[in-house]
Amino acid sequence: MTKFNFEKQLSRLEEIVAKLEEEQTDLDASVKLFEEGVTLSKELSQKLETVKFKVEELKKKGAEMMTEPFDTDLAEDENGK
C-alpha cells in the first residue's frame, strides 16, 4: 500500500466505510475493503499517538522554559549598529 499523509489516509478510510455500507458491494470486495480499512485505522491510530506524544513533550518543555530579559546593549540602533 502506498504511504499517504494523514488527511489522505483518513479520506480513504471514509471512502471504505461508505463502500462497506452500500448493499451492492459483494462479499469478496467487502473483505478486501475491510482489510484495507483495518490497516489504515491502525496506521492512523499510530500517527495520532505519535503526535499526542510530541505535543505532550513540547508542553513539558514549554513549561520548563524560562524567559530572559532582552539585552538592550546587544540590540541594533536605528542605524543598524
N, CA, C and O atoms as a GROMACS GRO file, in nm:
protein
  324
    1MET      N    1   0.084  -0.119   0.000
    1MET     CA    2   0.000   0.000   0.000
    1MET      C    3   0.088   0.124   0.000
    1MET      O    4   0.187   0.129   0.072
    2THR      N    5   0.055   0.223  -0.078
    2THR     CA    6   0.128   0.347  -0.086
    2THR      C    7   0.106   0.428   0.041
    2THR      O    8  -0.005   0.433   0.094
    3LYS      N    9   0.212   0.491   0.090
    3LYS     CA   10   0.202   0.575   0.209
    3LYS      C   11   0.141   0.709   0.171
    3LYS      O   12   0.186   0.774   0.076
    4PHE      N   13   0.040   0.750   0.244
    4PHE     CA   14  -0.024   0.879   0.222
    4PHE      C   15  -0.010   0.961   0.349
    4PHE      O   16   0.023   0.909   0.455
    5ASN      N   17  -0.036   1.090   0.336
    5ASN     CA   18  -0.037   1.171   0.456
    5ASN      C   19  -0.165   1.143   0.535
    5ASN      O   20  -0.255   1.075   0.486
    6PHE      N   21  -0.172   1.194   0.654
    6PHE     CA   22  -0.282   1.163   0.745
    6PHE      C   23  -0.418   1.195   0.683
    6PHE      O   24  -0.510   1.113   0.690
    7GLU      N   25  -0.432   1.311   0.624
    7GLU     CA   26  -0.560   1.353   0.567
    7GLU      C   27  -0.605   1.261   0.454
    7GLU      O   28  -0.722   1.226   0.445
    8LYS      N   29  -0.511   1.222   0.368
    8LYS     CA   30  -0.546   1.133   0.258
    8LYS      C   31  -0.584   0.995   0.310
    8LYS      O   32  -0.678   0.932   0.259
    9GLN      N   33  -0.512   0.948   0.411
    9GLN     CA   34  -0.546   0.818   0.469
    9GLN      C   35  -0.684   0.821   0.533
    9GLN      O   36  -0.763   0.728   0.518
   10LEU      N   37  -0.714   0.928   0.604
   10LEU     CA   38  -0.844   0.941   0.668
   10LEU      C   39  -0.955   0.948   0.564
   10LEU      O   40  -1.061   0.888   0.581
   11SER      N   41  -0.931   1.021   0.457
   11SER     CA   42  -1.028   1.031   0.348
   11SER      C   43  -1.051   0.893   0.286
   11SER      O   44  -1.165   0.856   0.257
   12ARG      N   45  -0.944   0.819   0.264
   12ARG     CA   46  -0.957   0.684   0.207
   12ARG      C   47  -1.036   0.594   0.302
   12ARG      O   48  -1.119   0.515   0.256
   13LEU      N   49  -1.012   0.604   0.431
   13LEU     CA   50  -1.086   0.524   0.528
   13LEU      C   51  -1.235   0.559   0.524
   13LEU      O   52  -1.319   0.470   0.535
   14GLU      N   53  -1.267   0.686   0.509
   14GLU     CA   54  -1.407   0.727   0.497
   14GLU      C   55  -1.471   0.671   0.370
   14GLU      O   56  -1.588   0.632   0.372
   15GLU      N   57  -1.395   0.666   0.261
   15GLU     CA   58  -1.444   0.606   0.137
   15GLU      C   59  -1.474   0.458   0.157
   15GLU      O   60  -1.577   0.407   0.112
   16ILE      N   61  -1.384   0.391   0.225
   16ILE     CA   62  -1.403   0.248   0.251
   16ILE      C   63  -1.529   0.225   0.333
   16ILE      O   64  -1.608   0.136   0.301
   17VAL      N   65  -1.548   0.303   0.437
   17VAL     CA   66  -1.667   0.288   0.521
   17VAL      C   67  -1.793   0.308   0.437
   17VAL      O   68  -1.890   0.232   0.450
   18ALA      N   69  -1.792   0.410   0.352
   18ALA     CA   70  -1.909   0.435   0.267
   18ALA      C   71  -1.937   0.318   0.174
   18ALA      O   72  -2.052   0.279   0.156
   19LYS      N   73  -1.830   0.261   0.115
   19LYS     CA   74  -1.848   0.147   0.025
   19LYS      C   75  -1.899   0.024   0.100
   19LYS      O   76  -1.982  -0.051   0.048
   20LEU      N   77  -1.850   0.004   0.221
   20LEU     CA   78  -1.895  -0.110   0.300
   20LEU      C   79  -2.041  -0.096   0.342
   20LEU      O   80  -2.110  -0.196   0.363
   21GLU      N   81  -2.087   0.027   0.353
   21GLU     CA   82  -2.227   0.050   0.390
   21GLU      C   83  -2.322   0.030   0.273
   21GLU      O   84  -2.443   0.015   0.293
   22GLU      N   85  -2.269   0.029   0.151
   22GLU     CA   86  -2.352   0.006   0.033
   22GLU      C   87  -2.391  -0.141   0.026
   22GLU      O   88  -2.307  -0.229   0.048
   23GLU      N   89  -2.514  -0.167  -0.003
   23GLU     CA   90  -2.561  -0.305  -0.009
   23GLU      C   91  -2.511  -0.379  -0.132
   23GLU      O   92  -2.504  -0.502  -0.130
   24GLN      N   93  -2.477  -0.309  -0.241
   24GLN     CA   94  -2.437  -0.376  -0.363
   24GLN      C   95  -2.291  -0.419  -0.366
   24GLN      O   96  -2.247  -0.479  -0.463
   25THR      N   97  -2.213  -0.389  -0.261
   25THR     CA   98  -2.075  -0.433  -0.256
   25THR      C   99  -2.073  -0.583  -0.228
   25THR      O  100  -2.130  -0.629  -0.129
   26ASP      N  101  -2.006  -0.659  -0.316
   26ASP     CA  102  -2.006  -0.805  -0.298
   26ASP      C  103  -1.914  -0.846  -0.183
   26ASP      O  104  -1.835  -0.766  -0.134
   27LEU      N  105  -1.926  -0.969  -0.141
   27LEU     CA  106  -1.856  -1.018  -0.023
   27LEU      C  107  -1.705  -1.011  -0.038
   27LEU      O  108  -1.636  -0.965   0.053
   28ASP      N  109  -1.652  -1.056  -0.152
   28ASP     CA  110  -1.506  -1.053  -0.172
   28ASP      C  111  -1.451  -0.912  -0.166
   28ASP      O  112  -1.348  -0.886  -0.103
   29ALA      N  113  -1.520  -0.820  -0.233
   29ALA     CA  114  -1.477  -0.680  -0.232
   29ALA      C  115  -1.487  -0.622  -0.091
   29ALA      O  116  -1.402  -0.545  -0.048
   30SER      N  117  -1.592  -0.660  -0.019
   30SER     CA  118  -1.611  -0.612   0.118
   30SER      C  119  -1.498  -0.657   0.209
   30SER      O  120  -1.450  -0.580   0.292
   31VAL      N  121  -1.455  -0.782   0.193
   31VAL     CA  122  -1.346  -0.834   0.275
   31VAL      C  123  -1.216  -0.759   0.247
   31VAL      O  124  -1.144  -0.723   0.339
   32LYS      N  125  -1.188  -0.735   0.119
   32LYS     CA  126  -1.066  -0.661   0.083
   32LYS      C  127  -1.072  -0.518   0.137
   32LYS      O  128  -0.973  -0.467   0.190
   33LEU      N  129  -1.187  -0.455   0.123
   33LEU     CA  130  -1.203  -0.319   0.175
   33LEU      C  131  -1.188  -0.317   0.327
   33LEU      O  132  -1.125  -0.227   0.383
   34PHE      N  133  -1.245  -0.416   0.392
   34PHE     CA  134  -1.235  -0.424   0.538
   34PHE      C  135  -1.090  -0.438   0.581
   34PHE      O  136  -1.047  -0.371   0.675
   35GLU      N  137  -1.015  -0.525   0.514
   35GLU     CA  138  -0.873  -0.544   0.546
   35GLU      C  139  -0.796  -0.414   0.528
   35GLU      O  140  -0.713  -0.378   0.612
   36GLU      N  141  -0.822  -0.344   0.418
   36GLU     CA  142  -0.754  -0.216   0.394
   36GLU      C  143  -0.793  -0.115   0.502
   36GLU      O  144  -0.710  -0.039   0.550
   37GLY      N  145  -0.920  -0.115   0.538
   37GLY     CA  146  -0.968  -0.023   0.642
   37GLY      C  147  -0.904  -0.048   0.776
   37GLY      O  148  -0.869   0.046   0.847
   38VAL      N  149  -0.887  -0.175   0.812
   38VAL     CA  150  -0.822  -0.208   0.939
   38VAL      C  151  -0.678  -0.161   0.939
   38VAL      O  152  -0.630  -0.104   1.037
   39THR      N  153  -0.608  -0.184   0.828
   39THR     CA  154  -0.469  -0.140   0.816
   39THR      C  155  -0.459   0.012   0.828
   39THR      O  156  -0.375   0.063   0.901
   40LEU      N  157  -0.546   0.083   0.756
   40LEU     CA  158  -0.546   0.229   0.764
   40LEU      C  159  -0.577   0.277   0.905
   40LEU      O  160  -0.514   0.370   0.955
   41SER      N  161  -0.673   0.214   0.968
   41SER     CA  162  -0.712   0.252   1.103
   41SER      C  163  -0.594   0.238   1.200
   41SER      O  164  -0.573   0.326   1.284
   42LYS      N  165  -0.519   0.130   1.188
   42LYS     CA  166  -0.403   0.110   1.275
   42LYS      C  167  -0.297   0.216   1.249
   42LYS      O  168  -0.240   0.271   1.343
   43GLU      N  169  -0.270   0.245   1.121
   43GLU     CA  170  -0.170   0.346   1.087
   43GLU      C  171  -0.211   0.483   1.139
   43GLU      O  172  -0.128   0.557   1.193
   44LEU      N  173  -0.338   0.518   1.122
   44LEU     CA  174  -0.387   0.647   1.170
   44LEU      C  175  -0.378   0.656   1.322
   44LEU      O  176  -0.341   0.761   1.376
   45SER      N  177  -0.411   0.549   1.391
   45SER     CA  178  -0.402   0.548   1.537
   45SER      C  179  -0.258   0.566   1.583
   45SER      O  180  -0.232   0.639   1.679
   46GLN      N  181  -0.165   0.501   1.515
   46GLN     CA  182  -0.023   0.515   1.550
   46GLN      C  183   0.023   0.659   1.528
   46GLN      O  184   0.096   0.714   1.610
   47LYS      N  185  -0.019   0.718   1.416
   47LYS     CA  186   0.020   0.857   1.390
   47LYS      C  187  -0.036   0.951   1.496
   47LYS      O  188   0.033   1.041   1.542
   48LEU      N  189  -0.160   0.929   1.536
   48LEU     CA  190  -0.220   1.013   1.639
   48LEU      C  191  -0.148   0.998   1.772
   48LEU      O  192  -0.127   1.097   1.842
   49GLU      N  193  -0.109   0.878   1.807
   49GLU     CA  194  -0.033   0.855   1.931
   49GLU      C  195   0.102   0.926   1.925
   49GLU      O  196   0.146   0.985   2.024
   50THR      N  197   0.167   0.920   1.809
   50THR     CA  198   0.296   0.988   1.792
   50THR      C  199   0.280   1.139   1.808
   50THR      O  200   0.360   1.204   1.877
   51VAL      N  201   0.179   1.194   1.746
   51VAL     CA  202   0.154   1.338   1.755
   51VAL      C  203   0.120   1.375   1.900
   51VAL      O  204   0.168   1.476   1.952
   52LYS      N  205   0.037   1.294   1.963
   52LYS     CA  206   0.000   1.320   2.103
   52LYS      C  207   0.124   1.323   2.191
   52LYS      O  208   0.138   1.412   2.276
   53PHE      N  209   0.215   1.228   2.171
   53PHE     CA  210   0.339   1.223   2.248
   53PHE      C  211   0.423   1.348   2.224
   53PHE      O  212   0.475   1.408   2.318
   54LYS      N  213   0.435   1.388   2.097
   54LYS     CA  214   0.514   1.507   2.064
   54LYS      C  215   0.456   1.632   2.128
   54LYS      O  216   0.529   1.715   2.182
   55VAL      N  217   0.324   1.645   2.123
   55VAL     CA  218   0.258   1.762   2.183
   55VAL      C  219   0.282   1.764   2.334
   55VAL      O  220   0.310   1.870   2.391
   56GLU      N  221   0.269   1.648   2.398
   56GLU     CA  222   0.293   1.642   2.543
   56GLU      C  223   0.437   1.679   2.577
   56GLU      O  224   0.461   1.748   2.676
   57GLU      N  225   0.532   1.634   2.495
   57GLU     CA  226   0.672   1.668   2.519
   57GLU      C  227   0.695   1.818   2.500
   57GLU      O  228   0.767   1.881   2.579
   58LEU      N  229   0.635   1.875   2.397
   58LEU     CA  230   0.650   2.019   2.374
   58LEU      C  231   0.589   2.100   2.488
   58LEU      O  232   0.644   2.202   2.528
   59LYS      N  233   0.476   2.053   2.538
   59LYS     CA  234   0.412   2.122   2.650
   59LYS      C  235   0.501   2.117   2.774
   59LYS      O  236   0.512   2.215   2.848
   60LYS      N  237   0.566   2.002   2.798
   60LYS     CA  238   0.656   1.990   2.912
   60LYS      C  239   0.775   2.084   2.896
   60LYS      O  240   0.813   2.154   2.990
   61LYS      N  241   0.833   2.084   2.777
   61LYS     CA  242   0.948   2.171   2.752
   61LYS      C  243   0.908   2.317   2.763
   61LYS      O  244   0.983   2.398   2.817
   62GLY      N  245   0.789   2.351   2.714
   62GLY     CA  246   0.741   2.489   2.722
   62GLY      C  247   0.723   2.533   2.865
   62GLY      O  248   0.752   2.648   2.898
   63ALA      N  249   0.676   2.445   2.950
   63ALA     CA  250   0.657   2.478   3.090
   63ALA      C  251   0.791   2.497   3.160
   63ALA      O  252   0.802   2.573   3.257
   64GLU      N  253   0.894   2.428   3.112
   64GLU     CA  254   1.026   2.437   3.173
   64GLU      C  255   1.106   2.556   3.121
   64GLU      O  256   1.204   2.598   3.184
   65MET      N  257   1.066   2.612   3.008
   65MET     CA  258   1.139   2.725   2.950
   65MET      C  259   1.123   2.848   3.038
   65MET      O  260   1.015   2.874   3.092
   66MET      N  261   1.230   2.920   3.051
   66MET     CA  262   1.223   3.044   3.128
   66MET      C  263   1.256   3.159   3.034
   66MET      O  264   1.345   3.148   2.949
   67THR      N  265   1.186   3.265   3.050
   67THR     CA  266   1.215   3.381   2.966
   67THR      C  267   1.331   3.458   3.027
   67THR      O  268   1.350   3.462   3.149
   68GLU      N  269   1.407   3.519   2.939
   68GLU     CA  270   1.520   3.601   2.982
   68GLU      C  271   1.493   3.744   2.939
   68GLU      O  272   1.434   3.767   2.833
   69PRO      N  273   1.536   3.839   3.018
   69PRO     CA  274   1.515   3.979   2.978
   69PRO      C  275   1.594   4.010   2.852
   69PRO      O  276   1.704   3.958   2.830
   70PHE      N  277   1.537   4.097   2.770
   70PHE     CA  278   1.601   4.138   2.646
   70PHE      C  279   1.721   4.225   2.678
   70PHE      O  280   1.709   4.322   2.753
   71ASP      N  281   1.836   4.192   2.622
   71ASP     CA  282   1.959   4.267   2.647
   71ASP      C  283   1.965   4.382   2.548
   71ASP      O  284   1.996   4.363   2.430
   72THR      N  285   1.935   4.501   2.595
   72THR     CA  286   1.931   4.618   2.508
   72THR      C  287   2.069   4.658   2.459
   72THR      O  288   2.081   4.726   2.356
   73ASP      N  289   2.175   4.618   2.529
   73ASP     CA  290   2.310   4.651   2.487
   73ASP      C  291   2.347   4.578   2.358
   73ASP      O  292   2.432   4.626   2.282
   74LEU      N  293   2.284   4.463   2.332
   74LEU     CA  294   2.314   4.385   2.213
   74LEU      C  295   2.225   4.423   2.096
   74LEU      O  296   2.251   4.382   1.982
   75ALA      N  297   2.122   4.500   2.121
   75ALA     CA  298   2.027   4.537   2.015
   75ALA      C  299   2.088   4.641   1.922
   75ALA      O  300   2.170   4.723   1.965
   76GLU      N  301   2.048   4.637   1.796
   76GLU     CA  302   2.096   4.736   1.699
   76GLU      C  303   2.021   4.866   1.718
   76GLU      O  304   1.903   4.867   1.755
   77ASP      N  305   2.088   4.976   1.693
   77ASP     CA  306   2.018   5.105   1.698
   77ASP      C  307   1.952   5.130   1.564
   77ASP      O  308   1.952   5.044   1.477
   78GLU      N  309   1.896   5.249   1.548
   78GLU     CA  310   1.824   5.284   1.424
   78GLU      C  311   1.913   5.277   1.302
   78GLU      O  312   1.862   5.254   1.192
   79ASN      N  313   2.044   5.295   1.316
   79ASN     CA  314   2.136   5.293   1.203
   79ASN      C  315   2.192   5.154   1.176
   79ASN      O  316   2.279   5.137   1.091
   80GLY      N  317   2.143   5.054   1.248
   80GLY     CA  318   2.189   4.917   1.226
   80GLY      C  319   2.321   4.888   1.294
   80GLY      O  320   2.388   4.791   1.258
   81LYS      N  321   2.359   4.969   1.390
   81LYS     CA  322   2.487   4.949   1.461
   81LYS      C  323   2.462   4.897   1.600
   81LYS      O  324   2.557   4.874   1.675
   0.00000   0.00000   0.00000
